[in-house]
Amino acid sequence: MKQVAVEPALNNVKEYLESQGCSCVETPAQSEAATASTEASAGNVCCYVVTGADQNLMGMQDVVANVPVINADGMSPQQVYDRVKEYMS
């Protein structure tokens, strides 16, 4: 089963996703970026759920893994789950 990577600050979302049958892991720290890339390329993570608190204001970003990112800012756990379901298949 594919996993959903969830930022630690989104514990309520992680708990809701798990109650709906999703397998969740915490997002890796920046220093573990290479590990995250390896896991995602191996097909273990279908998407990342982030708080949006560290939003990129400069418009520059480094691609660590080629997986969708869901910004949970302003979303209920149910809304996040609805988005996650799109990437679970």
PyMOL commands that set and color helices and strands:
alter all, ss='L'
color gray80, all
select helices_A, chain A and resi 8-19+30-41+77-88
alter helices_A, ss='H'
color red, helices_A
select strands_A, chain A and resi 3-6+23-26+45-50+69-71
alter strands_A, ss='S'
color yellow, strands_A
deselect
rebuild
show_as cartoon
